Amino acid sequence: MSNVTIYDLLKSKEGLERVAKIMSLMPVNQLPSKSRITKAGNAIRDGIETEEDLNIVDLWRLSHGPVLNTFQSLLRSKARGHDIIVAQRHKRKNTIFDKLKRMPRMNLSRMDDVAGCRLIFKNIASLNNFRKDMHAATFKHSLVNDPGKYDYIEAPKSTGYRGIHDVYSYDVNSSSGEYLKGLRLEIQYRTRVQHAWATANEVIGNITDSEPKFQRGNRQIEYFMALASEMLARVHEGLFSCFPEMDNGKLVRTFIELDADLEILRKLKNANPERSSVKNYDNYILIFGEKLEVRPFRYESEALHHLFQMEREYPSLDIVLVRTKDRKELKFAFKNYFKDASEFLDLIEKCVTSLSGAKIQNVHPTAIQGLGWDSGSYQQRA
């Protein structure tokens, strides 16, 4: 059941009626054309989608299941015996729709991260060694991007995001799986420090009116998290982030003064991480309402059936399907969903302690430019 195909789902008693409906219009194990998928995505962007468009998008999402399972199995095999967390997730329906609307040129049939695997490493060296082995592997799946294109450790984003993304094009050996050939999957590589920052960045989106991950809302919060990224990179990894020329004294003073107004650290401490108790299954549906609800499933086919059903019945809720080895790995790999920023808070506290004694040096104004912040006096004080 782990390598479930669309055909397996259609043969199951429960069905997935909407998928079956659209599949009945074409031969078994065949996807709609890329132009039809693109058309459905464009309709969603323009707010004129039909029931058939929604079915097409669901079928497109569903088809990535076998791709995800193949890669997570491959990655777990390579990670065995090492201190590496491996997790996978189907991109949230609402997130897909949001991305289409935020990015007018986004073509749904070319969206690289409909399916994704996340790997979390204890340090940079472990990450680099693993990725090097992946690039040297002899499997038929091909790396789509240039190795340096999405290296946000070497060239961090202006927001402070650090990590590395690789996109692979799926290949198959069997004729029955030929319809899946060319589907894409994104692999995210992060260290624990980078994961802690990304987690906090998303938790802030859950507990405030701002979404710094998507650069929406209070720009001072984005600035705050960019400063946090620089501190974490310097103190815990011996690297730089998005403010490489800012001296340590200015960095920590600006961070502390900004937090005195925003109280982000206090809000993160009071976020009340979810303490959901769940069974040790492989597949989990996470439902975001007033409280996080976690529904475990033994089989992915069952989980997918419930996912599609709930998305249609509760369109206003954010719902995601993820897969991990057990509940412990679930709560670590997807801490953002549990509103758990504790590791970020511990790491930042050590940063402040480490940098507090640093003297403030004169620095050229270009050291604090490039982000376009509308943060008034904070830009001057930096």
Salt bridges, closest charged atoms under 4 A:
GLU51 OE2 - ARG312 NH1 2.76
GLU52 OE2 - ARG36 NH2 3.36
ASP53 OD1 - ARG36 NH2 2.96
ASP58 OD2 - ARG18 NH1 2.55
ASP58 OD1 - ARG61 NH1 3.04
ASP98 OD2 - ARG102 NE 2.72
ASP98 OD1 - ARG216 NH1 3.32
ASP112 OD1 - ARG184 NH1 3.15
ASP113 OD2 - LYS91 NZ 2.95
ASP113 OD1 - LYS99 NZ 3.09
ASP166 OD1 - ARG131 NH2 2.88
ASP166 OD2 - HIS135 NE2 2.83
ASP171 OD2 - LYS140 NZ 3.94
ASP171 OD1 - LYS181 NZ 3.81
GLU186 OE2 - HIS165 ND1 3.33
GLU202 OE2 - LYS213 NZ 3.28
GLU211 OE1 - ARG216 NH2 2.98
GLU222 OE1 - ARG219 NH2 3.30
GLU230 OE2 - ARG234 NE 2.74
GLU237 OE1 - ARG162 NH1 2.78
GLU257 OE2 - ARG253 NE 3.85
GLU257 OE1 - ARG381 NE 3.44
GLU263 OE1 - ARG266 NH2 3.12
ASP282 OD2 - ARG323 NH2 3.86
GLU293 OE2 - ARG295 NE 2.72
GLU300 OE2 - HIS90 NE2 3.32
GLU311 OE2 - ARG61 NH2 2.70
ASP318 OD2 - ARG92 NH1 3.24
GLU329 OE1 - ARG76 NH2 2.76
GLU343 OE2 - ARG192 NH2 3.38
GLU343 OE1 - LYS335 NZ 2.87
